[in-house]
Amino acid sequence: MRTILISGSSRGIGRAIAEKALQDGHRLSLGVRNVRDLKGSSLDPEISGHERILLNKYEATCPSDAKNWVDASLKKFGNFDTLINCAGIFKSTQLIFKDGEEEDIENIWKVNVMGPWYLTKYAWDTLARSGTGRVVVLVSMSGKRSKGKLAAYSMSKFALMGLCQTMKNVGWDDGIRVTAICPGWVNTDMASAVQAKPKEDMTQPEDIASISLDLLKLNNSCVPFELGINCSLEV
């Protein structure tokens, strides 16, 4: 059993990972923008047990939320050994962006890059003390290559991939293992407007959840750093 912090766990991939982790018997500290979003669900401590689940307000653009969440998790569980960064946003901002879209660029940078960075910073010492700490980051295939004109999103995901590589380097001797998961289109709200591929042909969030939880079963000597997940042929 692991004790896992999961950001972005009210919907999409984060929600699927949290539900699978609960089924697998792990203890969960869930960071969500609105705690009420999980009330009445299987991730509600009133339903699945306060000893198993802690709900925390977490806004990725607010560094103090990251620190408060880590502190609350330690107070509740005494320790934790896993951090799964799922919180992220999508913006269609292009290279030649319109006047007024500067705010979108700043926001995607704060959420997709600085959010995971602050959260990792505050969780780091606890992860290192465990000796088998795990950091799983939902990056994207857009962090490995740029297709089309979506400059802001690709910029943020390339930066996030670089951050993951440095996490790996810094945490190695303390037993922290990092995995950057890089899917293409996933059948979530973020991809709801995509017309090029039917939803049933996209990667499903439940499959990414299974992969993410399987990573936690591996020994330190065989944890993959990067996992590309394709629903389309990449050339």
LOTOR-94528 format. One line per field, with one value per atom (N, C-alpha, C, O): residue number from 1; atom name; x, y, z. Coordinates in steps of 0.2 Angstrom, whole numbers, plus 5000, padded with zeros to 4 digits. Layout:
N
resi NUM  ...
name CA  ...
px X  ...
py Y  ...
pz Z  ...
***
This chain:
235
resi 1  1  1  1  2  2  2  2  3  3  3  3  4  4  4  4  5  5  5  5  6  6  6  6  7  7  7  7  8  8  8  8  9  9  9  9  10  10  10  10  11  11  11  11  12  12  12  12  13  13  13  13  14  14  14  14  15  15  15  15  16  16  16  16  17  17  17  17  18  18  18  18  19  19  19  19  20  20  20  20  21  21  21  21  22  22  22  22  23  23  23  23  24  24  24  24  25  25  25  25  26  26  26  26  27  27  27  27  28  28  28  28  29  29  29  29  30  30  30  30  31  31  31  31  32  32  32  32  33  33  33  33  34  34  34  34  35  35  35  35  36  36  36  36  37  37  37  37  38  38  38  38  39  39  39  39  40  40  40  40  41  41  41  41  42  42  42  42  43  43  43  43  44  44  44  44  45  45  45  45  46  46  46  46  47  47  47  47  48  48  48  48  49  49  49  49  50  50  50  50  51  51  51  51  52  52  52  52  53  53  53  53  54  54  54  54  55  55  55  55  56  56  56  56  57  57  57  57  58  58  58  58  59  59  59  59  60  60  60  60  61  61  61  61  62  62  62  62  63  63  63  63  64  64  64  64  65  65  65  65  66  66  66  66  67  67  67  67  68  68  68  68  69  69  69  69  70  70  70  70  71  71  71  71  72  72  72  72  73  73  73  73  74  74  74  74  75  75  75  75  76  76  76  76  77  77  77  77  78  78  78  78  79  79  79  79  80  80  80  80  81  81  81  81  82  82  82  82  83  83  83  83  84  84  84  84  85  85  85  85  86  86  86  86  87  87  87  87  88  88  88  88  89  89  89  89  90  90  90  90  91  91  91  91  92  92  92  92  93  93  93  93  94  94  94  94  95  95  95  95  96  96  96  96  97  97  97  97  98  98  98  98  99  99  99  99  100  100  100  100  101  101  101  101  102  102  102  102  103  103  103  103  104  104  104  104  105  105  105  105  106  106  106  106  107  107  107  107  108  108  108  108  109  109  109  109  110  110  110  110  111  111  111  111  112  112  112  112  113  113  113  113  114  114  114  114  115  115  115  115  116  116  116  116  117  117  117  117  118  118  118  118  119  119  119  119  120  120  120  120  121  121  121  121  122  122  122  122  123  123  123  123  124  124  124  124  125  125  125  125  126  126  126  126  127  127  127  127  128  128  128  128  129  129  129  129  130  130  130  130  131  131  131  131  132  132  132  132  133  133  133  133  134  134  134  134  135  135  135  135  136  136  136  136  137  137  137  137  138  138  138  138  139  139  139  139  140  140  140  140  141  141  141  141  142  142  142  142  143  143  143  143  144  144  144  144  145  145  145  145  146  146  146  146  147  147  147  147  148  148  148  148  149  149  149  149  150  150  150  150  151  151  151  151  152  152  152  152  153  153  153  153  154  154  154  154  155  155  155  155  156  156  156  156  157  157  157  157  158  158  158  158  159  159  159  159  160  160  160  160  161  161  161  161  162  162  162  162  163  163  163  163  164  164  164  164  165  165  165  165  166  166  166  166  167  167  167  167  168  168  168  168  169  169  169  169  170  170  170  170  171  171  171  171  172  172  172  172  173  173  173  173  174  174  174  174  175  175  175  175  176  176  176  176  177  177  177  177  178  178  178  178  179  179  179  179  180  180  180  180  181  181  181  181  182  182  182  182  183  183  183  183  184  184  184  184  185  185  185  185  186  186  186  186  187  187  187  187  188  188  188  188  189  189  189  189  190  190  190  190  191  191  191  191  192  192  192  192  193  193  193  193  194  194  194  194  195  195  195  195  196  196  196  196  197  197  197  197  198  198  198  198  199  199  199  199  200  200  200  200  201  201  201  201  202  202  202  202  203  203  203  203  204  204  204  204  205  205  205  205  206  206  206  206  207  207  207  207  208  208  208  208  209  209  209  209  210  210  210  210  211  211  211  211  212  212  212  212  213  213  213  213  214  214  214  214  215  215  215  215  216  216  216  216  217  217  217  217  218  218  218  218  219  219  219  219  220  220  220  220  221  221  221  221  222  222  222  222  223  223  223  223  224  224  224  224  225  225  225  225  226  226  226  226  227  227  227  227  228  228  228  228  229  229  229  229  230  230  230  230  231  231  231  231  232  232  232  232  233  233  233  233  234  234  234  234  235  235  235  235
name N  CA  C  O  N  CA  C  O  N  CA  C  O  N  CA  C  O  N  CA  C  O  N  CA  C  O  N  CA  C  O  N  CA  C  O  N  CA  C  O  N  CA  C  O  N  CA  C  O  N  CA  C  O  N  CA  C  O  N  CA  C  O  N  CA  C  O  N  CA  C  O  N  CA  C  O  N  CA  C  O  N  CA  C  O  N  CA  C  O  N  CA  C  O  N  CA  C  O  N  CA  C  O  N  CA  C  O  N  CA  C  O  N  CA  C  O  N  CA  C  O  N  CA  C  O  N  CA  C  O  N  CA  C  O  N  CA  C  O  N  CA  C  O  N  CA  C  O  N  CA  C  O  N  CA  C  O  N  CA  C  O  N  CA  C  O  N  CA  C  O  N  CA  C  O  N  CA  C  O  N  CA  C  O  N  CA  C  O  N  CA  C  O  N  CA  C  O  N  CA  C  O  N  CA  C  O  N  CA  C  O  N  CA  C  O  N  CA  C  O  N  CA  C  O  N  CA  C  O  N  CA  C  O  N  CA  C  O  N  CA  C  O  N  CA  C  O  N  CA  C  O  N  CA  C  O  N  CA  C  O  N  CA  C  O  N  CA  C  O  N  CA  C  O  N  CA  C  O  N  CA  C  O  N  CA  C  O  N  CA  C  O  N  CA  C  O  N  CA  C  O  N  CA  C  O  N  CA  C  O  N  CA  C  O  N  CA  C  O  N  CA  C  O  N  CA  C  O  N  CA  C  O  N  CA  C  O  N  CA  C  O  N  CA  C  O  N  CA  C  O  N  CA  C  O  N  CA  C  O  N  CA  C  O  N  CA  C  O  N  CA  C  O  N  CA  C  O  N  CA  C  O  N  CA  C  O  N  CA  C  O  N  CA  C  O  N  CA  C  O  N  CA  C  O  N  CA  C  O  N  CA  C  O  N  CA  C  O  N  CA  C  O  N  CA  C  O  N  CA  C  O  N  CA  C  O  N  CA  C  O  N  CA  C  O  N  CA  C  O  N  CA  C  O  N  CA  C  O  N  CA  C  O  N  CA  C  O  N  CA  C  O  N  CA  C  O  N  CA  C  O  N  CA  C  O  N  CA  C  O  N  CA  C  O  N  CA  C  O  N  CA  C  O  N  CA  C  O  N  CA  C  O  N  CA  C  O  N  CA  C  O  N  CA  C  O  N  CA  C  O  N  CA  C  O  N  CA  C  O  N  CA  C  O  N  CA  C  O  N  CA  C  O  N  CA  C  O  N  CA  C  O  N  CA  C  O  N  CA  C  O  N  CA  C  O  N  CA  C  O  N  CA  C  O  N  CA  C  O  N  CA  C  O  N  CA  C  O  N  CA  C  O  N  CA  C  O  N  CA  C  O  N  CA  C  O  N  CA  C  O  N  CA  C  O  N  CA  C  O  N  CA  C  O  N  CA  C  O  N  CA  C  O  N  CA  C  O  N  CA  C  O  N  CA  C  O  N  CA  C  O  N  CA  C  O  N  CA  C  O  N  CA  C  O  N  CA  C  O  N  CA  C  O  N  CA  C  O  N  CA  C  O  N  CA  C  O  N  CA  C  O  N  CA  C  O  N  CA  C  O  N  CA  C  O  N  CA  C  O  N  CA  C  O  N  CA  C  O  N  CA  C  O  N  CA  C  O  N  CA  C  O  N  CA  C  O  N  CA  C  O  N  CA  C  O  N  CA  C  O  N  CA  C  O  N  CA  C  O  N  CA  C  O  N  CA  C  O  N  CA  C  O  N  CA  C  O  N  CA  C  O  N  CA  C  O  N  CA  C  O  N  CA  C  O  N  CA  C  O  N  CA  C  O  N  CA  C  O  N  CA  C  O  N  CA  C  O  N  CA  C  O  N  CA  C  O  N  CA  C  O  N  CA  C  O  N  CA  C  O  N  CA  C  O  N  CA  C  O  N  CA  C  O  N  CA  C  O  N  CA  C  O  N  CA  C  O  N  CA  C  O  N  CA  C  O  N  CA  C  O  N  CA  C  O  N  CA  C  O  N  CA  C  O  N  CA  C  O  N  CA  C  O  N  CA  C  O  N  CA  C  O  N  CA  C  O  N  CA  C  O  N  CA  C  O  N  CA  C  O  N  CA  C  O  N  CA  C  O  N  CA  C  O  N  CA  C  O  N  CA  C  O  N  CA  C  O  N  CA  C  O  N  CA  C  O  N  CA  C  O  N  CA  C  O  N  CA  C  O  N  CA  C  O  N  CA  C  O  N  CA  C  O  N  CA  C  O  N  CA  C  O  N  CA  C  O  N  CA  C  O  N  CA  C  O  N  CA  C  O  N  CA  C  O  N  CA  C  O  N  CA  C  O  N  CA  C  O  N  CA  C  O  N  CA  C  O
px 5004  5000  5004  5009  5003  5006  5001  4995  5004  5000  5002  5008  4997  4998  4994  4988  4998  4995  4993  4998  4987  4985  4982  4977  4985  4982  4977  4978  4973  4968  4963  4962  4962  4958  4951  4947  4948  4940  4938  4932  4942  4939  4945  4951  4943  4948  4953  4951  4959  4964  4965  4966  4965  4967  4961  4962  4955  4949  4950  4949  4951  4952  4958  4957  4963  4969  4967  4968  4963  4961  4956  4957  4952  4947  4950  4949  4955  4959  4963  4964  4966  4971  4967  4969  4961  4956  4955  4955  4953  4951  4957  4956  4963  4969  4972  4976  4968  4970  4974  4977  4976  4980  4977  4971  4981  4978  4979  4984  4974  4974  4973  4969  4977  4976  4975  4980  4969  4967  4967  4963  4970  4970  4965  4966  4960  4955  4953  4954  4951  4950  4943  4943  4939  4932  4931  4929  4932  4931  4924  4923  4919  4912  4911  4906  4915  4915  4915  4913  4918  4919  4914  4914  4910  4905  4900  4897  4898  4894  4896  4893  4903  4906  4910  4910  4913  4917  4923  4926  4925  4931  4929  4933  4923  4921  4923  4920  4926  4928  4922  4923  4917  4911  4908  4904  4910  4907  4913  4911  4919  4924  4929  4933  4928  4932  4937  4941  4936  4941  4948  4953  4949  4956  4959  4965  4955  4958  4959  4964  4955  4955  4955  4951  4959  4959  4958  4961  4953  4951  4954  4954  4958  4961  4959  4959  4958  4958  4965  4969  4965  4971  4970  4967  4973  4973  4980  4984  4981  4988  4992  4998  4988  4992  4993  4996  4992  4993  4998  4996  5004  5009  5008  5009  5004  5002  4998  4998  4993  4989  4993  4992  4999  5003  5006  5006  5009  5012  5007  5008  5001  4996  4993  4992  4993  4991  4996  4994  5002  5007  5007  5007  5007  5006  5000  5001  4995  4988  4989  4987  4992  4993  4998  4997  5003  5008  5004  5005  5000  4996  4991  4991  4988  4983  4986  4984  4991  4994  5001  5003  5004  5011  5017  5022  5015  5020  5016  5010  5020  5017  5023  5029  5022  5028  5027  5031  5021  5020  5016  5012  5018  5015  5013  5018  5007  5005  5002  4997  5006  5004  4999  5002  4993  4988  4985  4982  4985  4982  4985  4991  4981  4984  4978  4972  4980  4975  4977  4983  4972  4974  4971  4966  4976  4974  4976  4981  4972  4973  4978  4978  4981  4985  4990  4994  4990  4995  5001  5002  5006  5012  5011  5014  5007  5006  4999  4994  5000  4994  4991  4994  4985  4981  4982  4984  4981  4982  4977  4971  4979  4975  4976  4973  4979  4980  4986  4988  4990  4995  4993  4997  4988  4985  4984  4986  4982  4982  4988  4989  4993  5000  5003  5006  5002  5004  5000  5003  4994  4990  4992  4993  4993  4995  5002  5004  5007  5013  5013  5016  5008  5008  5005  5007  5000  4996  5000  5001  5003  5006  5013  5016  5016  5024  5025  5027  5023  5024  5020  5022  5014  5010  5014  5015  5015  5019  5026  5028  5029  5036  5035  5038  5030  5029  5027  5029  5022  5020  5026  5026  5030  5036  5041  5043  5042  5046  5044  5048  5038  5035  5035  5035  5034  5033  5040  5040  5045  5052  5055  5057  5056  5059  5055  5059  5049  5045  5046  5047  5046  5047  5054  5055  5059  5066  5066  5070  5063  5064  5061  5063  5056  5053  5058  5057  5063  5068  5065  5069  5059  5056  5051  5045  5052  5047  5046  5050  5040  5038  5035  5031  5037  5033  5031  5035  5025  5022  5019  5015  5021  5018  5015  5018  5009  5005  5008  5006  5012  5015  5011  5006  5012  5009  5013  5019  5011  5015  5017  5022  5013  5015  5021  5024  5024  5030  5036  5042  5035  5040  5040  5046  5035  5035  5030  5025  5030  5025  5022  5025  5015  5011  5006  5003  5006  5001  5003  5009  4999  5000  4999  4999  4999  4997  5003  5006  5006  5012  5012  5017  5007  5007  5007  5011  5003  5002  5008  5011  5011  5017  5023  5027  5024  5029  5028  5034  5022  5022  5024  5027  5022  5023  5030  5033  5034  5041  5045  5049  5042  5046  5044  5049  5038  5037  5041  5043  5042  5047  5054  5057  5056  5063  5063  5068  5058  5057  5057  5061  5054  5054  5061  5063  5065  5071  5076  5080  5075  5079  5077  5081  5070  5068  5071  5073  5071  5075  5082  5084  5085  5093  5094  5098  5090  5090  5088  5091  5083  5080  5083  5082  5088  5090  5093  5091  5098  5102  5097  5099  5092  5087  5082  5077  5082  5077  5071  5066  5071  5065  5065  5070  5060  5060  5054  5048  5055  5051  5049  5053  5042  5040  5035  5031  5037  5033  5029  5032  5022  5018  5016  5013  5016  5015  5010  5012  5004  4998  4997  4999  4994  4991  4984  4983  4979  4972  4969  4970  4967  4963  4956  4954  4952  4945  4942  4940  4944  4942  4939  4938  4936  4933  4938  4936  4945  4949  4949  4951  4947  4947  4940  4939  4935  4928  4927  4922  4931  4930  4933  4932  4937  4941  4937  4933  4937  4933  4937  4934  4943  4947  4947  4949  4946  4946  4940  4939  4937  4931  4933  4939  4929  4931  4933  4937  4929  4931  4938  4940  4941  4947  4953  4959  4951  4956  4958  4955  4964  4966  4961  4959  4959  4954  4958  4963  4955  4958  4959  4964  4954  4955  4961  4964  4963  4969  4976  4980  4976  4981  4981  4987  4976  4976  4979  4983  4977  4980  4988  4991  4990  4997  5001  5006  4998  5000  5001  5006  4996  4996  5001  5004  5002  5006  5014  5018  5015  5022  5024  5030  5019  5020  5022  5025  5021  5023  5030  5033  5033  5040  5046  5045  5051  5057  5060  5060  5064  5068  5072  5074  5074  5079  5076  5079  5069  5066  5060  5056  5060  5055  5057  5062  5052  5054  5053  5049  5057  5057  5051  5048  5051  5046  5042  5044  5035  5031  5026  5022  5028  5023  5018  5018  5012  5005  5002  5000  5001  4999  4992  4990  4987  4981  4981  4977  4986  4987  4995  4999  4996  5003  5007  5005  5012  5017  5023  5026  5024  5029  5034  5039
py 4994  5000  5006  5007  5011  5017  5023  5022  5028  5034  5039  5042  5041  5045  5052  5052  5057  5063  5063  5062  5065  5066  5072  5074  5076  5083  5082  5077  5086  5086  5080  5077  5078  5071  5072  5067  5078  5078  5076  5075  5075  5073  5070  5071  5068  5065  5060  5056  5061  5056  5055  5050  5061  5061  5058  5054  5059  5055  5048  5044  5046  5038  5035  5030  5039  5036  5035  5030  5041  5040  5035  5031  5034  5028  5021  5017  5021  5014  5013  5008  5019  5018  5016  5012  5019  5017  5010  5006  5007  5000  4996  4990  4998  4994  4994  4991  4998  4998  5004  5003  5009  5014  5019  5020  5023  5029  5035  5036  5039  5045  5052  5053  5056  5063  5067  5067  5069  5072  5079  5082  5082  5090  5092  5090  5095  5097  5105  5108  5108  5115  5116  5121  5112  5112  5105  5101  5105  5099  5096  5090  5101  5098  5094  5090  5095  5090  5083  5079  5081  5074  5072  5066  5076  5074  5069  5070  5064  5059  5054  5049  5054  5050  5044  5045  5040  5035  5038  5035  5044  5047  5052  5056  5052  5055  5052  5046  5055  5051  5049  5044  5052  5050  5044  5040  5042  5036  5030  5025  5032  5027  5027  5022  5031  5031  5036  5037  5040  5045  5043  5046  5036  5034  5032  5031  5032  5031  5037  5037  5042  5048  5054  5055  5059  5066  5070  5069  5075  5079  5086  5089  5089  5096  5101  5099  5107  5112  5113  5114  5113  5114  5118  5115  5124  5128  5128  5131  5125  5125  5131  5131  5137  5143  5146  5152  5143  5146  5142  5136  5144  5140  5139  5133  5143  5142  5136  5132  5135  5129  5122  5117  5122  5116  5115  5109  5120  5119  5117  5112  5120  5118  5111  5107  5109  5102  5097  5092  5098  5094  5093  5088  5099  5099  5095  5092  5096  5093  5085  5081  5083  5076  5073  5067  5076  5074  5074  5069  5079  5079  5073  5070  5071  5066  5059  5055  5058  5051  5050  5044  5055  5055  5054  5056  5052  5052  5051  5050  5051  5049  5047  5049  5043  5041  5041  5039  5044  5045  5052  5054  5055  5061  5060  5058  5061  5060  5067  5069  5070  5077  5076  5074  5077  5077  5083  5084  5088  5095  5098  5099  5100  5104  5107  5105  5111  5115  5115  5114  5116  5116  5123  5125  5126  5132  5132  5128  5134  5134  5140  5141  5143  5149  5147  5143  5151  5149  5154  5158  5152  5155  5163  5167  5165  5172  5173  5173  5174  5175  5182  5187  5182  5188  5193  5191  5199  5204  5202  5201  5202  5200  5193  5191  5189  5182  5180  5175  5186  5185  5182  5178  5184  5181  5173  5170  5171  5163  5160  5155  5163  5161  5160  5155  5166  5166  5160  5157  5159  5155  5148  5144  5146  5139  5138  5132  5143  5142  5140  5136  5144  5144  5137  5134  5135  5128  5122  5118  5122  5116  5115  5109  5120  5120  5122  5118  5128  5130  5126  5125  5124  5120  5114  5113  5109  5103  5105  5101  5110  5112  5114  5111  5118  5120  5114  5112  5110  5104  5099  5096  5098  5093  5096  5092  5103  5106  5104  5103  5105  5105  5097  5096  5093  5086  5082  5076  5085  5082  5079  5073  5082  5079  5073  5068  5073  5067  5061  5056  5063  5057  5054  5048  5059  5056  5052  5047  5054  5050  5043  5038  5042  5035  5030  5024  5032  5028  5025  5022  5025  5022  5027  5025  5033  5038  5038  5036  5040  5039  5046  5049  5049  5055  5053  5051  5053  5052  5058  5061  5060  5066  5065  5062  5068  5067  5073  5079  5071  5076  5077  5080  5073  5073  5072  5073  5069  5069  5075  5076  5081  5087  5090  5095  5086  5088  5084  5085  5080  5077  5079  5079  5082  5085  5090  5090  5094  5099  5098  5098  5097  5096  5102  5104  5105  5110  5117  5118  5121  5128  5129  5135  5124  5126  5127  5123  5133  5135  5135  5132  5138  5139  5132  5131  5127  5121  5117  5114  5117  5113  5116  5112  5123  5126  5124  5122  5123  5121  5114  5112  5110  5103  5101  5096  5104  5103  5105  5102  5111  5113  5108  5107  5105  5101  5094  5091  5092  5086  5088  5084  5094  5096  5096  5093  5098  5098  5090  5089  5086  5079  5076  5072  5078  5075  5077  5074  5084  5086  5083  5081  5082  5078  5071  5069  5068  5061  5062  5058  5067  5067  5069  5066  5073  5076  5070  5069  5066  5062  5055  5050  5053  5047  5043  5038  5047  5044  5043  5039  5047  5046  5041  5040  5037  5032  5035  5031  5041  5044  5042  5043  5039  5037  5041  5041  5044  5048  5045  5042  5046  5043  5049  5051  5051  5056  5052  5048  5052  5048  5053  5059  5051  5055  5052  5049  5054  5051  5056  5062  5054  5058  5060  5062  5060  5061  5056  5050  5059  5055  5057  5063  5052  5053  5056  5053  5063  5067  5073  5075  5077  5084  5088  5092  5088  5092  5090  5095  5084  5082  5082  5080  5085  5085  5088  5086  5093  5096  5093  5096  5088  5085  5081  5077  5083  5079  5074  5070  5075  5071  5063  5059  5062  5055  5053  5057  5048  5046  5045  5042  5046  5046  5039  5037  5034  5027  5025  5020  5028  5027  5030  5029  5035  5038  5034  5029  5035  5032  5034  5039  5029  5030  5031  5028  5036  5037  5031  5031  5026  5021  5017  5013  5017  5013  5016  5013  5023  5027  5026  5025  5025  5024  5017  5017  5012  5006  5006  5003  5009  5010  5013  5011  5019  5023  5019  5019  5015  5011  5005  5003  5002  4997  4999  4996  5006  5008  5008  5007  5009  5009  5002  5002  4997  4990  4988  4983  4992  4990  4992  4997  4988  4990  4996  4998  4999  5005  5004  5008  4998  4996  4996  4995  4996  4995  5000  4998  5005  5010  5014  5018  5014  5018  5025  5028  5029  5037  5039  5044  5037  5040  5035  5029  5036  5031  5035  5039  5034  5036  5032  5026  5035  5031  5034  5039  5029  5032  5029  5023  5033  5031  5033  5031  5036  5037  5036  5036  5034  5033  5039  5044  5039  5045  5044  5039  5049  5048  5054  5055
pz 5000  5000  5000  5004  4996  4995  4998  4998  5000  5001  4996  4995  4992  4985  4986  4987  4983  4982  4975  4970  4973  4966  4964  4967  4960  4958  4952  4948  4952  4946  4946  4941  4952  4953  4953  4955  4951  4951  4945  4944  4939  4933  4929  4930  4923  4918  4920  4924  4918  4920  4927  4930  4931  4938  4942  4946  4940  4943  4942  4946  4936  4934  4938  4941  4939  4943  4950  4954  4953  4960  4961  4966  4957  4958  4958  4962  4953  4953  4959  4961  4961  4967  4973  4977  4974  4979  4979  4984  4973  4972  4974  4976  4972  4974  4981  4983  4985  4992  4995  5000  4991  4993  4997  4996  5001  5004  4999  4996  4999  4994  4998  5002  4995  4997  4990  4986  4989  4983  4983  4987  4978  4977  4971  4966  4973  4968  4969  4975  4964  4964  4968  4972  4968  4972  4975  4972  4981  4985  4984  4984  4983  4982  4976  4976  4971  4965  4967  4963  4972  4974  4979  4981  4982  4987  4984  4978  4987  4985  4980  4978  4978  4974  4978  4984  4975  4978  4981  4986  4979  4982  4988  4990  4990  4996  5002  5003  5007  5013  5017  5020  5016  5020  5017  5021  5011  5008  5009  5011  5007  5007  5013  5013  5018  5024  5025  5020  5030  5032  5033  5032  5034  5035  5029  5028  5023  5017  5012  5008  5013  5008  5012  5017  5010  5012  5006  5001  5006  5001  5003  5008  4998  4999  4993  4987  4995  4990  4987  4991  4981  4977  4971  4966  4970  4964  4962  4965  4956  4953  4952  4953  4952  4951  4958  4958  4963  4970  4974  4976  4974  4978  4985  4987  4988  4995  4996  5001  4991  4991  4991  4994  4987  4986  4993  4995  4996  5003  5008  5012  5008  5013  5012  5017  5005  5004  5006  5010  5005  5008  5015  5018  5018  5026  5029  5033  5025  5028  5027  5031  5021  5020  5025  5028  5027  5032  5039  5043  5041  5047  5047  5052  5042  5041  5042  5045  5037  5036  5039  5040  5041  5044  5039  5040  5033  5028  5021  5021  5016  5009  5005  5006  5000  4996  4988  4984  4986  4979  4977  4981  4972  4969  4962  4958  4960  4954  4951  4954  4947  4944  4938  4933  4939  4933  4931  4926  4936  4935  4929  4928  4924  4918  4914  4915  4910  4906  4898  4897  4894  4887  4884  4886  4880  4877  4870  4868  4865  4858  4856  4850  4860  4858  4853  4854  4847  4842  4842  4846  4838  4838  4837  4841  4832  4831  4835  4832  4841  4846  4845  4843  4847  4846  4852  4857  4851  4856  4862  4860  4868  4873  4875  4881  4871  4873  4877  4879  4879  4883  4890  4893  4893  4899  4898  4903  4893  4892  4892  4895  4889  4889  4896  4898  4900  4907  4911  4915  4910  4914  4912  4917  4906  4904  4907  4909  4907  4910  4918  4921  4921  4929  4930  4935  4927  4928  4926  4930  4920  4917  4919  4919  4921  4923  4930  4934  4932  4939  4944  4950  4942  4947  4949  4955  4944  4946  4950  4954  4948  4951  4958  4962  4960  4967  4971  4976  4968  4972  4973  4978  4968  4969  4974  4978  4974  4978  4986  4990  4987  4994  4996  5002  4991  4993  4993  4995  4991  4989  4995  4995  5001  5006  5009  5011  5009  5011  5006  5009  5000  4995  4996  4995  4997  4998  5004  5004  5009  5016  5015  5018  5010  5009  5006  5008  5003  4999  4993  4989  4992  4986  4983  4981  4984  4981  4974  4970  4972  4965  4963  4967  4957  4955  4948  4943  4946  4940  4937  4941  4931  4928  4922  4917  4921  4915  4910  4911  4906  4901  4895  4895  4890  4884  4878  4879  4873  4867  4864  4861  4866  4864  4868  4867  4873  4876  4873  4875  4867  4864  4857  4854  4854  4847  4846  4850  4842  4841  4834  4829  4834  4828  4827  4832  4822  4821  4823  4823  4826  4828  4835  4837  4839  4846  4850  4854  4850  4852  4860  4863  4863  4870  4874  4879  4872  4875  4874  4879  4868  4867  4871  4874  4871  4875  4882  4885  4885  4892  4893  4898  4888  4889  4888  4891  4883  4883  4889  4891  4892  4898  4904  4908  4904  4909  4908  4913  4902  4901  4903  4906  4902  4905  4912  4915  4915  4923  4925  4930  4922  4924  4923  4928  4918  4917  4923  4926  4925  4931  4938  4942  4938  4944  4945  4950  4939  4939  4941  4945  4939  4940  4948  4951  4950  4957  4962  4968  4960  4965  4965  4969  4960  4959  4965  4967  4968  4974  4980  4984  4980  4986  4985  4989  4979  4978  4974  4974  4973  4969  4962  4959  4959  4952  4949  4952  4943  4940  4933  4930  4932  4925  4922  4925  4916  4912  4907  4903  4908  4904  4898  4900  4892  4886  4882  4877  4883  4879  4873  4874  4868  4863  4865  4871  4861  4863  4868  4867  4873  4878  4879  4878  4880  4880  4886  4891  4887  4893  4890  4884  4895  4893  4889  4885  4890  4887  4879  4875  4877  4870  4867  4862  4871  4869  4862  4859  4860  4854  4848  4843  4849  4844  4839  4842  4833  4828  4824  4820  4824  4820  4821  4817  4828  4830  4834  4839  4833  4837  4844  4846  4849  4856  4858  4862  4855  4856  4854  4856  4849  4846  4850  4849  4855  4859  4864  4866  4867  4873  4879  4879  4883  4888  4895  4896  4899  4905  4910  4914  4909  4914  4912  4916  4906  4904  4906  4908  4906  4909  4916  4919  4920  4927  4928  4933  4924  4926  4925  4929  4920  4919  4924  4927  4926  4932  4938  4942  4940  4946  4946  4951  4940  4939  4940  4942  4938  4939  4946  4948  4951  4958  4961  4966  4957  4959  4957  4960  4953  4951  4956  4960  4955  4960  4957  4951  4961  4959  4953  4949  4952  4947  4940  4935  4939  4933  4931  4928  4934  4933  4927  4927  4922  4916  4917  4921  4914  4914  4910  4912  4904  4899  4896  4894  4896  4892  4887  4889  4881  4876  4874  4874  4874  4873  4867  4867  4862  4856  4854  4855  4852  4849  4841  4838  4839  4832  4830  4835  4824  4822  4822  4819  4826  4826  4821  4822  4817  4812  4813  4810
***
